[in-house]
Amino acid sequence: MIRNIQAFRKEIGLSPKDEVTTIVVCDEELQKMLEKNKNIVAEKTNSKKLDIVTTSKETFKNKTNFKIKDKEGSIIIIGKK
């Protein structure tokens, strides 16, 4: 997950020091796994806020999809740029 978030940050032109809010939209099973490591993911991706949710009704400009093994979801980054 960290690699996916970092790659997306780079894709949208953020530098490693830019603080952002990150939202991960995924199923409940992946949500439970990520919640256990939430602080590590937030720290490694320089996310001042990290939300892991199962649904998102809003539309965001900086959004990408990911697939990890058989799990799929979306990463949304809100911040500078």
Secondary structure, DSSP 8 states (H G I E B T S, - for coil): -HHHHHHHHHHTT--TT--EEEEEE--HHHHHHHHHTHHHHHHHTTEEEEEEES---S--SSEEEEEETTEEEEEEEEE--
